[in-house]
Amino acid sequence: MASVKVAVRVRPFNQRELDMDAKLIIQMSGKTTGILNCKANARDENIRYKEFTFDHSYWSHDENSPNFASQERVYSDLGTEVVDCAFQGYNACVFAYGQTGSGKTFTMMGSPDNQGLIPKICKSLFDRMAENSKRGTTHRVQVSYLEIYQERVADLLRGRDNSSLKVREHPKKGPYVQGLTTCLVTNYGHIQECMNRGNSHRTTAATNMNDVSSRSHAIFTITFVQAGYCDGVPSETVSKIHLVDLAGSERADATGATGQRLKEGAHINKSLVTLGSVISALAELSVENSGQRKSFFIPYRDSVLTWLLKDSLGGNSKTIMIATISPADCNYGETLSTLRYANRAKNIINKPTVNEDPNVKLIRELRDEISKLKALMFSEQRSDMLAQLHEKEAREKELTEEWAGKWREAQAILREQRALGLRKAGPGVVLDSDRPHLVAIDDDPLSTGVTLYHLKEGKTTIGTEDSDVKQDIELKGAGMEPQHCTITFENGVATLTPNPGAYVMLNNVLIEAPARLSQGCIIFLGKAHVFRFNDPAEAAELRKGERIYNLSRLSLLSWSTPDLAVSMENLQPSQDDEKSEIEIQRLNLEKEKEVFEKEQEAFERKRKTLEEAQAKLEAEKALMHEEHARQTRRLQEDWHHLTLEQRQREFQLKEKEKELIARREELERERHKIWGEINHEFEQLQDFKSNVVIKLNNACQFITSHGNDFTFPNPQIKKVFQELVLKSESNSLTDAESDILIDALNSVRGPSLIQELVVQHRKELAELQAELNKRVEALSERRKTVEMLDKKLLDLVDQQASLDINPQDDHLVDLKQSLASRTKEELEKIEKKKQGLKLNLKKINSVDEPNSCETNYTSSLEKGSTLSSDTYHTAASVCSPVLNNLDCLMSDSGVELRPSPRIQDESDLSSNEEYKVISDSQSTSSIENHLPVIRKKRKDIEVLRRLSQKILQQKQSILRSLDSGYPKVQIDSQIAVLQELQRQYMAIKCGSGSVLSPATEHPLQDVDSASPSPVKPFHTGSTSALYSPNLQVQSHRLSSYNYNLHRSMPSIASEADNDSVVTISSYCIRGAGTKTHYEYEVRVCTSDDRWSILRRYSRFRDLHIAMKARYGDKVASIPFPAKQLFANSETVAKSRKRQLEFYLRRLIETCKNLPACPLAYGDTVTKAALISFSPFFRKGVFENGKYGTS
């Protein structure tokens, strides 16, 4: 008596449960398994948590857990017990029970890398068989494999023939399957082959809960027989091991089963419900009430599964049940049901017994009885007991010899069967031999067997029994010689050697010399024997190499022996022979017809498969064509929209350009008009100057001629006055001498009449001087107006350049240069005119306020110290000596005024007039001079546009060629055409003459300077800049009066910058709101390239931190601008610009002296070395100027 052993195993979460965020509801501790109901009331602990105790509880949920139960542990606890039962002679059964997808098949079969119970049990079985065989024990193992699908039994070893086997029940042996294939296996490889073949025929399908759900119950049965002697007594046991993999119970709403899957699920649930009923009935049957067992009906026959497992459940078997469960809360109901069934199965009581052979049992009983009789005989000395003892011993000896003979015969059959490879394949028997052999082809209608002769290593003789020497193969029949032939088998090669006079044919060819035998050849010996030669090794090589032989030509098996005999012998034809020949030919034709029909059917199936594949390919091709056409239409529409947008943009640009040209012409006309007014004012100033000079001379002459009428303060002043008057008659007076002369005139006293005349002249001179000052101020205003018009013209040029379609069209740059050059020349002309208008006069004191020369001089100093930059040109430099000590003045418009060498007062009026005419002619023809350049630039734009269209068309052609699969040579030629078009485009684009470098950001900004520029920036944010028109004239002065003009503009490379690798030229503000920041334009100029990058302050700080970490204190000692609180102000940005530029230059100079730095190698810094030094200097993909990204 033994109860069913029950084990529970929980699996990990599957993907479906993970997607549902399932919760763990299973807990295991030792042999106890608990399940938690998450939906129950927390206060009722009995309902919320339930515990069950089983023989084994396997925690396979988490591999990282110390209590993780692997496949090896499950086999160690359960599988070894099954193997022990088999060798002890008991029947054993292992079956897995649980819902679908709970891990039953994995526990029983496993995977190739992690085998389950069934493969491990089989392997262990053969390992112990090999050990026992060394002690003289013999074994025999047979296997069968079936499945129960929709309550129909199918043979998995036979294949899918859609036939259902019937279940019968033997009165003593119990239920069995009629016609089930039983395979004799001799090693684990054979049994593994049977398992793989059966698994390939199993019925599986995908459901919502399991991708490879088993849709049938599978039973793998091992019949194990072992025989031997135990203490001199024969022993033979027969064990049956049923290894069952059940299909899982399932709910249709959870699995989503419909149609065929729904029917399968119904049958599965029916058989499992019956199994549960049987388990419940057996459990109740095992409970004793009032000392008596209740009488229960066990519904074994309600299901095929329970009928076949009748012995395993409550019968002659040791049974192990493995309940597999899911750990997820979504499967709570099915898991609880499985645990309850497993708990009931613990109460089932089986009655296992050792399955012995009846004869062996009888022999053992006789041995025991003989022993008892001998004991009685020795004790009582009875003669009848002696006779009975002799009878028992004879019977025991006879039975022992009979059993030993039968077992030896069985072992011989097993050995022969193993050698011949006799195996059952469904209803047929396949004969495989691993040695070369001859198969007799017998046409005798009375023959019922197949004759096979093995060829031994060496020589095998064939003859008759009349030979003097014993022949290995003895044959009888016409044409046979006593020693007919010899077959020699050496080194895997068989050679047929006929003896002299013997009739031997090989493949219907008469031979007299030795000939090599090959697989499948036909041998004729005499006139009555036909053999086929088989070489398993050669056949295996042929199968391995997939070599095909025309066996219809080599094999003559389709020929019947009478036909061959008729062709070899001159038999008397008869009517019966002709009829038999016709009948045989008819049968052969029918066989050939059947073969042809089968080949035709196979060809038809192949043709249909090819047609279906072709139709599928055609459909895919049509879809691809539709997709290609759709993509083509979309691309054409996009191209059309882009073309329309481009045309509209070009039209807008042209209209804007026309508007700008009209505006520029209007400004030119206004500028010309103002220049005319300036010239008119200049003429009037010249007249005023002449009048002033005449009156001064007249005053001096009058005083000289009436010297006696005038009195001087002292003789010294009179003497100086007379000397200056004499000198003025021959030479011009200097400014200082003129001042002294005027002071002397102011100090003269004369008669009242003369004094009134002098006062009158002084009033006239004061009025003339006031008028002169007024005209000079008007001239200054005109000059400012001209400068403002020039600035507007430059802004228009910038706007027109920004509207230009082709970035290489720089005729506007030439126009702007011309404007700047003309502006500078006109400024020089104005200053020359103003210098020519300067008077060495001071305001003459009125009669009411007679002052001395010292007071006048002091007042002139005070006036000079209060001059502004706007009225500076109205004061003479000699009369304002304080100005000579000024280092720098700044006008309101950002013009820096620096001291320059003094210009002589003498000016040639004729040269001024000539310069005026030239400037007028230049101002009136400024636009006409640039018309040819504009036309040439527009022509270049048109050429570049056509080239860009050709390049785009060529690219589209190459893409079409690639899609169409054109040859590589043709595609290469198209690529060569594309490269030539690109080369022409770049040649025209880069070949346009311009004073600007391609790296410049402003169309009028100079990059490469041969001489130091006098133009220095005060801040880079100024937009009111007047650019230097030409590199050759940068050193010329922009004005001819005492202070040079310097205007705020983007930095131009100076002499100090030529040797520097990096320069920060400007900065700009980026972002909005809290993300506002300044970015600095860093210009890099190496020996092989030049480029510009935009970097914000944080990038500089990251560079400094990285360089300090790499090169240490030498870099850390370089001053770096610290972070500030209000970093987004322009004042901080302006100061940081200089500091960051100084830092970059010091960093490069310092690192060039470090051996570990990439900049230390080579005489000059290259682009590759600088980028290798730090990615800070690498230009990004979208960094194309101030409007790119950093």
Sequence and secondary structure as in RCSB ss.txt:
>XXXX:A:sequence
MASVKVAVRVRPFNQRELDMDAKLIIQMSGKTTGILNCKANARDENIRYKEFTFDHSYWSHDENSPNFASQERVY
SDLGTEVVDCAFQGYNACVFAYGQTGSGKTFTMMGSPDNQGLIPKICKSLFDRMAENSKRGTTHRVQVSYLEIYQ
ERVADLLRGRDNSSLKVREHPKKGPYVQGLTTCLVTNYGHIQECMNRGNSHRTTAATNMNDVSSRSHAIFTITFV
QAGYCDGVPSETVSKIHLVDLAGSERADATGATGQRLKEGAHINKSLVTLGSVISALAELSVENSGQRKSFFIPY
RDSVLTWLLKDSLGGNSKTIMIATISPADCNYGETLSTLRYANRAKNIINKPTVNEDPNVKLIRELRDEISKLKA
LMFSEQRSDMLAQLHEKEAREKELTEEWAGKWREAQAILREQRALGLRKAGPGVVLDSDRPHLVAIDDDPLSTGV
TLYHLKEGKTTIGTEDSDVKQDIELKGAGMEPQHCTITFENGVATLTPNPGAYVMLNNVLIEAPARLSQGCIIFL
GKAHVFRFNDPAEAAELRKGERIYNLSRLSLLSWSTPDLAVSMENLQPSQDDEKSEIEIQRLNLEKEKEVFEKEQ
EAFERKRKTLEEAQAKLEAEKALMHEEHARQTRRLQEDWHHLTLEQRQREFQLKEKEKELIARREELERERHKIW
GEINHEFEQLQDFKSNVVIKLNNACQFITSHGNDFTFPNPQIKKVFQELVLKSESNSLTDAESDILIDALNSVRG
PSLIQELVVQHRKELAELQAELNKRVEALSERRKTVEMLDKKLLDLVDQQASLDINPQDDHLVDLKQSLASRTKE
ELEKIEKKKQGLKLNLKKINSVDEPNSCETNYTSSLEKGSTLSSDTYHTAASVCSPVLNNLDCLMSDSGVELRPS
PRIQDESDLSSNEEYKVISDSQSTSSIENHLPVIRKKRKDIEVLRRLSQKILQQKQSILRSLDSGYPKVQIDSQI
AVLQELQRQYMAIKCGSGSVLSPATEHPLQDVDSASPSPVKPFHTGSTSALYSPNLQVQSHRLSSYNYNLHRSMP
SIASEADNDSVVTISSYCIRGAGTKTHYEYEVRVCTSDDRWSILRRYSRFRDLHIAMKARYGDKVASIPFPAKQL
FANSETVAKSRKRQLEFYLRRLIETCKNLPACPLAYGDTVTKAALISFSPFFRKGVFENGKYGTS
>XXXX:A:secstr
 EE EEEEEE    HHHHHTT  B EEEETTEEEEE TTS TT HHHHEEEEE SEEEE S TTSTTB  HHHHI
IIIIHHHHHHHHHT  EEEEEE BTTSSHHHHHTB SSSB HHHHHHHHHHHHHHHHHTTT EEEEEEEEEEEET
TEEEETTT      B EEEETTTEEEETT   EEE SHHHHHHHHHHHHHTS EE  SS TTEE SEEEEEEEEE
EEEEETTEEEEEEEEEEEEE   B  HHHHT  THHHHHHHHHHHHHHHHHHHHHHHHHHTSEETTEE      G
GGSHHHHHTTTTTTSSSEEEEEEEE  BGGGHHHHHHHHHHHHHHTT EE     B HHHHHHHHHHHHHHHHHH
HHHHH  HHHHHHHHHHHHHHHHHHHHHHHHHHHHHHHHHHHHHHTEEEETTEEEE  SS EEEE    TT  S 
 EEE  SEEEEEE TTSSS  SEE  STT  TEEEEEEEETTEEEEEE TT  EEETTEE  S EEE TT EEEE
TTTEEEEEE HHHHHHHHHHT    HHHH  TTS HHHHHHHHS     HHHHHHHHHHHHHHHHHHHHHHHHHH
HHHHHHHHHHHHHHHHHHHHHHHHHHHHHHHHHHHHHHHHHHHHHHHHHHHHHHHHHHHHHHHHHHHHHHHHHHH
HHHHHHHHHHHHHHHHHHHHHHHHHHHHHHTGGG B SSHHHHHHHHHHHHHHHHS   HHHHHHHHHHHHT B 
 HHHHHHHHHHHHHHHHHHHHHHHHHHHHHHHHHHHHHHHHHHHHHHHHHHHH SSTT  HHHHHHHHHHHHHHH
HHHHHHHHHHHT         SSS   HHHHHHHHHHHHHT  SSSGGGS TTT GGGGG   EE TTS EEEE 
    S   HHHHHHHHHHHHHHHHTTTGGGHHHHHHHHHHHHHHHHHHHHHHHHHHHHHHHHHHT  HHHHHHHH
HHHHHHHHHHHHHHH S  SS TT SSTT     SS  S   S TT       S GGGTTS S SSSEEEE   S
    TTTTT SEEEEEEEEE SGGG EEEEEEEEE SS EEEEEEEHHHHHHHHHHHHHHHTHHHHTS      T
TTTSHHHHHHHHHHHHHHHHHHHHHHTT TTSGGGSSSS  HHHHHHH GGG   TT SSTTS  
